[in-house]
Amino acid sequence: MSESGQRAERARAILAAAGIDAVVTAAGQQGEIASVRADHAALPAIAAQATAIRGLGFRYVALDIGAEPESASD
């Protein structure tokens, strides 16, 4: 697994520990974006974890709030 993939997995674990069901992938040319796919109801809880996710080395945390995480193909 690539370094950005490992960071994405750690970000997913942070969200899971906070009770958030989400799919996290690294996006951007250098994997500097944490792309979080979750239900829109999780938005406040995800926002509360954004600093911790950025602490993993991501420059940005992007939210795809229109998709259900279990329908993701990642």
Beta strands, then each sheet from edge to edge (+ up, - down):
strand 1: 23-27
strand 2: 33-37
strand 3: 60-64
sheet 1: 1+ 2- 3-
end
